[in-house]
Amino acid sequence: MTDGTDQDRRTARQARIVALVISVTMLVWMAAQWVGGELGLEPRYVFLLDLLALASFFWAFVVTWQIWRKRRDN
């Protein structure tokens, strides 16, 4: 019984980390877009920030998929 609750706690912790990553990524990306526009950054730097945000979202999607599969298999 304790194994189930330990597993549930780990899964909940992973889900909270994913939620935090998604939230922080979105806020940082929006701030970077605004700062880039104000400073007149070259499009290649703004595109690099977009790629970093996409990589973060992809990571969050993969971990969410793993959580979903783990919960479904139990």
PDB file with one MODEL, atoms N, CA, C and O in Angstrom:
MODEL        1
ATOM      1  N   MET A   1       0.819  -1.193   0.000  1.00  0.00           N
ATOM      2  CA  MET A   1       0.000   0.000   0.000  1.00  0.00           C
ATOM      3  C   MET A   1       0.867   1.262   0.000  1.00  0.00           C
ATOM      4  O   MET A   1       0.528   2.254  -0.645  1.00  0.00           O
ATOM      5  N   THR A   2       1.977   1.217   0.721  1.00  0.00           N
ATOM      6  CA  THR A   2       2.835   2.395   0.722  1.00  0.00           C
ATOM      7  C   THR A   2       3.507   2.582  -0.624  1.00  0.00           C
ATOM      8  O   THR A   2       3.835   3.709  -0.994  1.00  0.00           O
ATOM      9  N   ASP A   3       3.721   1.492  -1.372  1.00  0.00           N
ATOM     10  CA  ASP A   3       4.321   1.638  -2.695  1.00  0.00           C
ATOM     11  C   ASP A   3       3.417   2.442  -3.617  1.00  0.00           C
ATOM     12  O   ASP A   3       3.891   3.275  -4.389  1.00  0.00           O
ATOM     13  N   GLY A   4       2.119   2.192  -3.535  1.00  0.00           N
ATOM     14  CA  GLY A   4       1.164   2.935  -4.350  1.00  0.00           C
ATOM     15  C   GLY A   4       1.157   4.412  -4.019  1.00  0.00           C
ATOM     16  O   GLY A   4       1.123   5.250  -4.921  1.00  0.00           O
ATOM     17  N   THR A   5       1.188   4.739  -2.748  1.00  0.00           N
ATOM     18  CA  THR A   5       1.176   6.155  -2.378  1.00  0.00           C
ATOM     19  C   THR A   5       2.501   6.821  -2.717  1.00  0.00           C
ATOM     20  O   THR A   5       2.523   7.990  -3.101  1.00  0.00           O
ATOM     21  N   ASP A   6       3.604   6.096  -2.581  1.00  0.00           N
ATOM     22  CA  ASP A   6       4.897   6.657  -2.983  1.00  0.00           C
ATOM     23  C   ASP A   6       4.919   6.918  -4.483  1.00  0.00           C
ATOM     24  O   ASP A   6       5.410   7.951  -4.938  1.00  0.00           O
ATOM     25  N   GLN A   7       4.385   5.976  -5.240  1.00  0.00           N
ATOM     26  CA  GLN A   7       4.315   6.156  -6.694  1.00  0.00           C
ATOM     27  C   GLN A   7       3.403   7.327  -7.046  1.00  0.00           C
ATOM     28  O   GLN A   7       3.713   8.112  -7.943  1.00  0.00           O
ATOM     29  N   ASP A   8       2.286   7.444  -6.345  1.00  0.00           N
ATOM     30  CA  ASP A   8       1.368   8.565  -6.583  1.00  0.00           C
ATOM     31  C   ASP A   8       2.031   9.897  -6.251  1.00  0.00           C
ATOM     32  O   ASP A   8       1.831  10.887  -6.955  1.00  0.00           O
ATOM     33  N   ARG A   9       2.808   9.920  -5.193  1.00  0.00           N
ATOM     34  CA  ARG A   9       3.515  11.162  -4.820  1.00  0.00           C
ATOM     35  C   ARG A   9       4.537  11.547  -5.872  1.00  0.00           C
ATOM     36  O   ARG A   9       4.671  12.722  -6.215  1.00  0.00           O
ATOM     37  N   ARG A  10       5.270  10.541  -6.395  1.00  0.00           N
ATOM     38  CA  ARG A  10       6.255  10.828  -7.444  1.00  0.00           C
ATOM     39  C   ARG A  10       5.571  11.339  -8.708  1.00  0.00           C
ATOM     40  O   ARG A  10       6.051  12.266  -9.360  1.00  0.00           O
ATOM     41  N   THR A  11       4.451  10.721  -9.037  1.00  0.00           N
ATOM     42  CA  THR A  11       3.712  11.147 -10.223  1.00  0.00           C
ATOM     43  C   THR A  11       3.173  12.563 -10.038  1.00  0.00           C
ATOM     44  O   THR A  11       3.249  13.381 -10.954  1.00  0.00           O
ATOM     45  N   ALA A  12       2.635  12.852  -8.870  1.00  0.00           N
ATOM     46  CA  ALA A  12       2.128  14.201  -8.592  1.00  0.00           C
ATOM     47  C   ALA A  12       3.253  15.225  -8.632  1.00  0.00           C
ATOM     48  O   ALA A  12       3.064  16.342  -9.114  1.00  0.00           O
ATOM     49  N   ARG A  13       4.417  14.848  -8.128  1.00  0.00           N
ATOM     50  CA  ARG A  13       5.570  15.755  -8.163  1.00  0.00           C
ATOM     51  C   ARG A  13       5.984  16.039  -9.599  1.00  0.00           C
ATOM     52  O   ARG A  13       6.280  17.182  -9.950  1.00  0.00           O
ATOM     53  N   GLN A  14       6.006  14.998 -10.433  1.00  0.00           N
ATOM     54  CA  GLN A  14       6.329  15.195 -11.845  1.00  0.00           C
ATOM     55  C   GLN A  14       5.322  16.118 -12.512  1.00  0.00           C
ATOM     56  O   GLN A  14       5.696  16.994 -13.293  1.00  0.00           O
ATOM     57  N   ALA A  15       4.058  15.924 -12.209  1.00  0.00           N
ATOM     58  CA  ALA A  15       3.014  16.763 -12.801  1.00  0.00           C
ATOM     59  C   ALA A  15       3.176  18.217 -12.377  1.00  0.00           C
ATOM     60  O   ALA A  15       2.987  19.123 -13.189  1.00  0.00           O
ATOM     61  N   ARG A  16       3.524  18.449 -11.115  1.00  0.00           N
ATOM     62  CA  ARG A  16       3.744  19.826 -10.657  1.00  0.00           C
ATOM     63  C   ARG A  16       4.941  20.443 -11.363  1.00  0.00           C
ATOM     64  O   ARG A  16       4.902  21.621 -11.721  1.00  0.00           O
ATOM     65  N   ILE A  17       5.998  19.676 -11.570  1.00  0.00           N
ATOM     66  CA  ILE A  17       7.177  20.189 -12.269  1.00  0.00           C
ATOM     67  C   ILE A  17       6.819  20.553 -13.706  1.00  0.00           C
ATOM     68  O   ILE A  17       7.243  21.591 -14.213  1.00  0.00           O
ATOM     69  N   VAL A  18       6.034  19.693 -14.360  1.00  0.00           N
ATOM     70  CA  VAL A  18       5.611  19.988 -15.727  1.00  0.00           C
ATOM     71  C   VAL A  18       4.793  21.275 -15.759  1.00  0.00           C
ATOM     72  O   VAL A  18       5.006  22.123 -16.626  1.00  0.00           O
ATOM     73  N   ALA A  19       3.869  21.427 -14.830  1.00  0.00           N
ATOM     74  CA  ALA A  19       3.047  22.640 -14.785  1.00  0.00           C
ATOM     75  C   ALA A  19       3.915  23.875 -14.561  1.00  0.00           C
ATOM     76  O   ALA A  19       3.684  24.916 -15.177  1.00  0.00           O
ATOM     77  N   LEU A  20       4.893  23.767 -13.698  1.00  0.00           N
ATOM     78  CA  LEU A  20       5.797  24.883 -13.434  1.00  0.00           C
ATOM     79  C   LEU A  20       6.621  25.229 -14.677  1.00  0.00           C
ATOM     80  O   LEU A  20       6.788  26.402 -15.010  1.00  0.00           O
ATOM     81  N   VAL A  21       7.127  24.214 -15.353  1.00  0.00           N
ATOM     82  CA  VAL A  21       7.930  24.445 -16.563  1.00  0.00           C
ATOM     83  C   VAL A  21       7.090  25.128 -17.637  1.00  0.00           C
ATOM     84  O   VAL A  21       7.554  26.065 -18.286  1.00  0.00           O
ATOM     85  N   ILE A  22       5.859  24.664 -17.827  1.00  0.00           N
ATOM     86  CA  ILE A  22       4.996  25.278 -18.833  1.00  0.00           C
ATOM     87  C   ILE A  22       4.711  26.738 -18.478  1.00  0.00           C
ATOM     88  O   ILE A  22       4.784  27.613 -19.340  1.00  0.00           O
ATOM     89  N   SER A  23       4.390  26.997 -17.225  1.00  0.00           N
ATOM     90  CA  SER A  23       4.073  28.364 -16.799  1.00  0.00           C
ATOM     91  C   SER A  23       5.269  29.295 -16.934  1.00  0.00           C
ATOM     92  O   SER A  23       5.156  30.391 -17.482  1.00  0.00           O
ATOM     93  N   VAL A  24       6.404  28.855 -16.435  1.00  0.00           N
ATOM     94  CA  VAL A  24       7.604  29.702 -16.485  1.00  0.00           C
ATOM     95  C   VAL A  24       8.046  29.922 -17.927  1.00  0.00           C
ATOM     96  O   VAL A  24       8.442  31.027 -18.298  1.00  0.00           O
ATOM     97  N   THR A  25       7.977  28.877 -18.733  1.00  0.00           N
ATOM     98  CA  THR A  25       8.362  29.011 -20.133  1.00  0.00           C
ATOM     99  C   THR A  25       7.490  30.044 -20.833  1.00  0.00           C
ATOM    100  O   THR A  25       7.994  30.893 -21.569  1.00  0.00           O
ATOM    101  N   MET A  26       6.200  29.972 -20.607  1.00  0.00           N
ATOM    102  CA  MET A  26       5.295  30.915 -21.266  1.00  0.00           C
ATOM    103  C   MET A  26       5.577  32.351 -20.825  1.00  0.00           C
ATOM    104  O   MET A  26       5.604  33.265 -21.649  1.00  0.00           O
ATOM    105  N   LEU A  27       5.786  32.544 -19.528  1.00  0.00           N
ATOM    106  CA  LEU A  27       6.060  33.896 -19.027  1.00  0.00           C
ATOM    107  C   LEU A  27       7.388  34.431 -19.555  1.00  0.00           C
ATOM    108  O   LEU A  27       7.474  35.587 -19.969  1.00  0.00           O
ATOM    109  N   VAL A  28       8.418  33.595 -19.541  1.00  0.00           N
ATOM    110  CA  VAL A  28       9.734  34.022 -20.032  1.00  0.00           C
ATOM    111  C   VAL A  28       9.676  34.300 -21.529  1.00  0.00           C
ATOM    112  O   VAL A  28      10.263  35.270 -22.009  1.00  0.00           O
ATOM    113  N   TRP A  29       8.964  33.446 -22.266  1.00  0.00           N
ATOM    114  CA  TRP A  29       8.858  33.641 -23.706  1.00  0.00           C
ATOM    115  C   TRP A  29       8.145  34.952 -24.033  1.00  0.00           C
ATOM    116  O   TRP A  29       8.578  35.700 -24.911  1.00  0.00           O
ATOM    117  N   MET A  30       7.049  35.225 -23.320  1.00  0.00           N
ATOM    118  CA  MET A  30       6.315  36.471 -23.557  1.00  0.00           C
ATOM    119  C   MET A  30       7.178  37.685 -23.208  1.00  0.00           C
ATOM    120  O   MET A  30       7.186  38.675 -23.940  1.00  0.00           O
ATOM    121  N   ALA A  31       7.898  37.607 -22.095  1.00  0.00           N
ATOM    122  CA  ALA A  31       8.776  38.713 -21.703  1.00  0.00           C
ATOM    123  C   ALA A  31       9.900  38.893 -22.718  1.00  0.00           C
ATOM    124  O   ALA A  31      10.262  40.022 -23.049  1.00  0.00           O
ATOM    125  N   ALA A  32      10.448  37.796 -23.209  1.00  0.00           N
ATOM    126  CA  ALA A  32      11.533  37.877 -24.186  1.00  0.00           C
ATOM    127  C   ALA A  32      11.039  38.487 -25.498  1.00  0.00           C
ATOM    128  O   ALA A  32      11.764  39.245 -26.141  1.00  0.00           O
ATOM    129  N   GLN A  33       9.816  38.160 -25.894  1.00  0.00           N
ATOM    130  CA  GLN A  33       9.256  38.747 -27.112  1.00  0.00           C
ATOM    131  C   GLN A  33       9.089  40.260 -26.953  1.00  0.00           C
ATOM    132  O   GLN A  33       9.367  41.031 -27.872  1.00  0.00           O
ATOM    133  N   TRP A  34       8.637  40.657 -25.788  1.00  0.00           N
ATOM    134  CA  TRP A  34       8.446  42.091 -25.540  1.00  0.00           C
ATOM    135  C   TRP A  34       9.790  42.821 -25.499  1.00  0.00           C
ATOM    136  O   TRP A  34       9.960  43.869 -26.123  1.00  0.00           O
ATOM    137  N   VAL A  35      10.740  42.250 -24.754  1.00  0.00           N
ATOM    138  CA  VAL A  35      12.060  42.873 -24.651  1.00  0.00           C
ATOM    139  C   VAL A  35      12.740  42.906 -26.019  1.00  0.00           C
ATOM    140  O   VAL A  35      13.380  43.893 -26.381  1.00  0.00           O
ATOM    141  N   GLY A  36      12.595  41.817 -26.773  1.00  0.00           N
ATOM    142  CA  GLY A  36      13.182  41.787 -28.112  1.00  0.00           C
ATOM    143  C   GLY A  36      12.624  42.870 -29.009  1.00  0.00           C
ATOM    144  O   GLY A  36      13.356  43.477 -29.792  1.00  0.00           O
ATOM    145  N   GLY A  37      11.329  43.113 -28.896  1.00  0.00           N
ATOM    146  CA  GLY A  37      10.725  44.183 -29.692  1.00  0.00           C
ATOM    147  C   GLY A  37      11.174  45.562 -29.249  1.00  0.00           C
ATOM    148  O   GLY A  37      11.388  46.448 -30.077  1.00  0.00           O
ATOM    149  N   GLU A  38      11.315  45.743 -27.950  1.00  0.00           N
ATOM    150  CA  GLU A  38      11.748  47.045 -27.425  1.00  0.00           C
ATOM    151  C   GLU A  38      13.205  47.340 -27.769  1.00  0.00           C
ATOM    152  O   GLU A  38      13.556  48.479 -28.075  1.00  0.00           O
ATOM    153  N   LEU A  39      14.043  46.319 -27.718  1.00  0.00           N
ATOM    154  CA  LEU A  39      15.461  46.520 -27.988  1.00  0.00           C
ATOM    155  C   LEU A  39      15.801  46.410 -29.470  1.00  0.00           C
ATOM    156  O   LEU A  39      16.907  46.746 -29.891  1.00  0.00           O
ATOM    157  N   GLY A  40      14.849  45.941 -30.245  1.00  0.00           N
ATOM    158  CA  GLY A  40      15.095  45.787 -31.676  1.00  0.00           C
ATOM    159  C   GLY A  40      16.076  44.668 -31.984  1.00  0.00           C
ATOM    160  O   GLY A  40      16.932  44.804 -32.859  1.00  0.00           O
ATOM    161  N   LEU A  41      15.949  43.564 -31.266  1.00  0.00           N
ATOM    162  CA  LEU A  41      16.842  42.427 -31.520  1.00  0.00           C
ATOM    163  C   LEU A  41      16.645  41.890 -32.931  1.00  0.00           C
ATOM    164  O   LEU A  41      15.566  41.996 -33.513  1.00  0.00           O
ATOM    165  N   GLU A  42      17.706  41.318 -33.458  1.00  0.00           N
ATOM    166  CA  GLU A  42      17.625  40.716 -34.780  1.00  0.00           C
ATOM    167  C   GLU A  42      16.687  39.511 -34.737  1.00  0.00           C
ATOM    168  O   GLU A  42      16.594  38.833 -33.714  1.00  0.00           O
ATOM    169  N   PRO A  43      16.008  39.250 -35.817  1.00  0.00           N
ATOM    170  CA  PRO A  43      15.060  38.120 -35.843  1.00  0.00           C
ATOM    171  C   PRO A  43      15.697  36.775 -35.523  1.00  0.00           C
ATOM    172  O   PRO A  43      15.023  35.898 -34.982  1.00  0.00           O
ATOM    173  N   ARG A  44      16.977  36.585 -35.840  1.00  0.00           N
ATOM    174  CA  ARG A  44      17.600  35.291 -35.558  1.00  0.00           C
ATOM    175  C   ARG A  44      17.693  35.030 -34.052  1.00  0.00           C
ATOM    176  O   ARG A  44      17.597  33.880 -33.623  1.00  0.00           O
ATOM    177  N   TYR A  45      17.876  36.072 -33.248  1.00  0.00           N
ATOM    178  CA  TYR A  45      17.918  35.888 -31.801  1.00  0.00           C
ATOM    179  C   TYR A  45      16.521  35.604 -31.245  1.00  0.00           C
ATOM    180  O   TYR A  45      16.356  34.782 -30.344  1.00  0.00           O
ATOM    181  N   VAL A  46      15.540  36.282 -31.784  1.00  0.00           N
ATOM    182  CA  VAL A  46      14.169  36.036 -31.359  1.00  0.00           C
ATOM    183  C   VAL A  46      13.757  34.623 -31.758  1.00  0.00           C
ATOM    184  O   VAL A  46      13.066  33.942 -31.000  1.00  0.00           O
ATOM    185  N   PHE A  47      14.170  34.180 -32.933  1.00  0.00           N
ATOM    186  CA  PHE A  47      13.880  32.823 -33.393  1.00  0.00           C
ATOM    187  C   PHE A  47      14.545  31.799 -32.482  1.00  0.00           C
ATOM    188  O   PHE A  47      13.973  30.743 -32.214  1.00  0.00           O
ATOM    189  N   LEU A  48      15.742  32.104 -32.007  1.00  0.00           N
ATOM    190  CA  LEU A  48      16.429  31.214 -31.075  1.00  0.00           C
ATOM    191  C   LEU A  48      15.630  31.080 -29.768  1.00  0.00           C
ATOM    192  O   LEU A  48      15.508  29.983 -29.224  1.00  0.00           O
ATOM    193  N   LEU A  49      15.098  32.175 -29.281  1.00  0.00           N
ATOM    194  CA  LEU A  49      14.251  32.125 -28.086  1.00  0.00           C
ATOM    195  C   LEU A  49      12.987  31.299 -28.339  1.00  0.00           C
ATOM    196  O   LEU A  49      12.525  30.567 -27.464  1.00  0.00           O
ATOM    197  N   ASP A  50      12.441  31.428 -29.543  1.00  0.00           N
ATOM    198  CA  ASP A  50      11.266  30.617 -29.895  1.00  0.00           C
ATOM    199  C   ASP A  50      11.613  29.131 -29.880  1.00  0.00           C
ATOM    200  O   ASP A  50      10.835  28.316 -29.383  1.00  0.00           O
ATOM    201  N   LEU A  51      12.765  28.780 -30.417  1.00  0.00           N
ATOM    202  CA  LEU A  51      13.185  27.376 -30.429  1.00  0.00           C
ATOM    203  C   LEU A  51      13.414  26.837 -29.023  1.00  0.00           C
ATOM    204  O   LEU A  51      13.092  25.683 -28.739  1.00  0.00           O
ATOM    205  N   LEU A  52      13.964  27.662 -28.147  1.00  0.00           N
ATOM    206  CA  LEU A  52      14.143  27.235 -26.755  1.00  0.00           C
ATOM    207  C   LEU A  52      12.797  27.001 -26.074  1.00  0.00           C
ATOM    208  O   LEU A  52      12.635  26.043 -25.319  1.00  0.00           O
ATOM    209  N   ALA A  53      11.844  27.872 -26.342  1.00  0.00           N
ATOM    210  CA  ALA A  53      10.508  27.688 -25.770  1.00  0.00           C
ATOM    211  C   ALA A  53       9.862  26.424 -26.324  1.00  0.00           C
ATOM    212  O   ALA A  53       9.232  25.676 -25.576  1.00  0.00           O
ATOM    213  N   LEU A  54      10.010  26.176 -27.615  1.00  0.00           N
ATOM    214  CA  LEU A  54       9.463  24.961 -28.206  1.00  0.00           C
ATOM    215  C   LEU A  54      10.103  23.716 -27.613  1.00  0.00           C
ATOM    216  O   LEU A  54       9.416  22.722 -27.379  1.00  0.00           O
ATOM    217  N   ALA A  55      11.400  23.753 -27.367  1.00  0.00           N
ATOM    218  CA  ALA A  55      12.082  22.610 -26.749  1.00  0.00           C
ATOM    219  C   ALA A  55      11.543  22.359 -25.349  1.00  0.00           C
ATOM    220  O   ALA A  55      11.358  21.209 -24.951  1.00  0.00           O
ATOM    221  N   SER A  56      11.294  23.409 -24.612  1.00  0.00           N
ATOM    222  CA  SER A  56      10.746  23.269 -23.265  1.00  0.00           C
ATOM    223  C   SER A  56       9.336  22.691 -23.309  1.00  0.00           C
ATOM    224  O   SER A  56       8.994  21.816 -22.513  1.00  0.00           O
ATOM    225  N   PHE A  57       8.521  23.179 -24.239  1.00  0.00           N
ATOM    226  CA  PHE A  57       7.164  22.641 -24.380  1.00  0.00           C
ATOM    227  C   PHE A  57       7.187  21.182 -24.829  1.00  0.00           C
ATOM    228  O   PHE A  57       6.365  20.381 -24.383  1.00  0.00           O
ATOM    229  N   PHE A  58       8.118  20.838 -25.704  1.00  0.00           N
ATOM    230  CA  PHE A  58       8.233  19.446 -26.147  1.00  0.00           C
ATOM    231  C   PHE A  58       8.603  18.550 -24.968  1.00  0.00           C
ATOM    232  O   PHE A  58       8.041  17.466 -24.815  1.00  0.00           O
ATOM    233  N   TRP A  59       9.545  18.994 -24.134  1.00  0.00           N
ATOM    234  CA  TRP A  59       9.917  18.228 -22.943  1.00  0.00           C
ATOM    235  C   TRP A  59       8.698  18.029 -22.040  1.00  0.00           C
ATOM    236  O   TRP A  59       8.459  16.929 -21.543  1.00  0.00           O
ATOM    237  N   ALA A  60       7.939  19.092 -21.835  1.00  0.00           N
ATOM    238  CA  ALA A  60       6.746  18.998 -20.990  1.00  0.00           C
ATOM    239  C   ALA A  60       5.729  18.024 -21.587  1.00  0.00           C
ATOM    240  O   ALA A  60       5.086  17.271 -20.856  1.00  0.00           O
ATOM    241  N   PHE A  61       5.586  18.037 -22.906  1.00  0.00           N
ATOM    242  CA  PHE A  61       4.673  17.107 -23.559  1.00  0.00           C
ATOM    243  C   PHE A  61       5.122  15.660 -23.368  1.00  0.00           C
ATOM    244  O   PHE A  61       4.299  14.789 -23.087  1.00  0.00           O
ATOM    245  N   VAL A  62       6.408  15.401 -23.517  1.00  0.00           N
ATOM    246  CA  VAL A  62       6.933  14.041 -23.348  1.00  0.00           C
ATOM    247  C   VAL A  62       6.721  13.557 -21.922  1.00  0.00           C
ATOM    248  O   VAL A  62       6.282  12.424 -21.722  1.00  0.00           O
ATOM    249  N   VAL A  63       7.015  14.370 -20.943  1.00  0.00           N
ATOM    250  CA  VAL A  63       6.842  13.970 -19.548  1.00  0.00           C
ATOM    251  C   VAL A  63       5.358  13.778 -19.229  1.00  0.00           C
ATOM    252  O   VAL A  63       4.993  12.850 -18.507  1.00  0.00           O
ATOM    253  N   THR A  64       4.504  14.654 -19.767  1.00  0.00           N
ATOM    254  CA  THR A  64       3.067  14.483 -19.560  1.00  0.00           C
ATOM    255  C   THR A  64       2.595  13.173 -20.178  1.00  0.00           C
ATOM    256  O   THR A  64       1.781  12.467 -19.583  1.00  0.00           O
ATOM    257  N   TRP A  65       3.086  12.848 -21.344  1.00  0.00           N
ATOM    258  CA  TRP A  65       2.757  11.582 -21.992  1.00  0.00           C
ATOM    259  C   TRP A  65       3.183  10.412 -21.118  1.00  0.00           C
ATOM    260  O   TRP A  65       2.431   9.448 -20.967  1.00  0.00           O
ATOM    261  N   GLN A  66       4.382  10.482 -20.539  1.00  0.00           N
ATOM    262  CA  GLN A  66       4.869   9.416 -19.662  1.00  0.00           C
ATOM    263  C   GLN A  66       3.990   9.282 -18.420  1.00  0.00           C
ATOM    264  O   GLN A  66       3.687   8.169 -17.991  1.00  0.00           O
ATOM    265  N   ILE A  67       3.584  10.396 -17.850  1.00  0.00           N
ATOM    266  CA  ILE A  67       2.698  10.361 -16.679  1.00  0.00           C
ATOM    267  C   ILE A  67       1.372   9.715 -17.061  1.00  0.00           C
ATOM    268  O   ILE A  67       0.857   8.865 -16.335  1.00  0.00           O
ATOM    269  N   TRP A  68       0.826  10.117 -18.193  1.00  0.00           N
ATOM    270  CA  TRP A  68      -0.447   9.564 -18.636  1.00  0.00           C
ATOM    271  C   TRP A  68      -0.342   8.057 -18.835  1.00  0.00           C
ATOM    272  O   TRP A  68      -1.230   7.312 -18.419  1.00  0.00           O
ATOM    273  N   ARG A  69       0.742   7.601 -19.473  1.00  0.00           N
ATOM    274  CA  ARG A  69       0.921   6.172 -19.702  1.00  0.00           C
ATOM    275  C   ARG A  69       1.082   5.412 -18.396  1.00  0.00           C
ATOM    276  O   ARG A  69       0.539   4.319 -18.237  1.00  0.00           O
ATOM    277  N   LYS A  70       1.827   5.990 -17.462  1.00  0.00           N
ATOM    278  CA  LYS A  70       2.037   5.361 -16.163  1.00  0.00           C
ATOM    279  C   LYS A  70       0.725   5.216 -15.399  1.00  0.00           C
ATOM    280  O   LYS A  70       0.461   4.175 -14.797  1.00  0.00           O
ATOM    281  N   ARG A  71      -0.093   6.260 -15.427  1.00  0.00           N
ATOM    282  CA  ARG A  71      -1.382   6.233 -14.726  1.00  0.00           C
ATOM    283  C   ARG A  71      -2.348   5.255 -15.407  1.00  0.00           C
ATOM    284  O   ARG A  71      -3.124   4.569 -14.741  1.00  0.00           O
ATOM    285  N   ARG A  72      -2.291   5.203 -16.720  1.00  0.00           N
ATOM    286  CA  ARG A  72      -3.176   4.315 -17.464  1.00  0.00           C
ATOM    287  C   ARG A  72      -2.809   2.849 -17.229  1.00  0.00           C
ATOM    288  O   ARG A  72      -3.691   1.993 -17.147  1.00  0.00           O
ATOM    289  N   ASP A  73      -1.525   2.561 -17.123  1.00  0.00           N
ATOM    290  CA  ASP A  73      -1.084   1.178 -16.908  1.00  0.00           C
ATOM    291  C   ASP A  73      -1.383   0.678 -15.498  1.00  0.00           C
ATOM    292  O   ASP A  73      -1.522  -0.525 -15.279  1.00  0.00           O
ATOM    293  N   ASN A  74      -1.482   1.592 -14.556  1.00  0.00           N
ATOM    294  CA  ASN A  74      -1.810   1.195 -13.183  1.00  0.00           C
ATOM    295  C   ASN A  74      -3.261   1.014 -13.101  1.00  0.00           C
ATOM    296  O   ASN A  74      -3.782   0.678 -12.038  1.00  0.00           O
TER     297      ASN A  74
ENDMDL
END
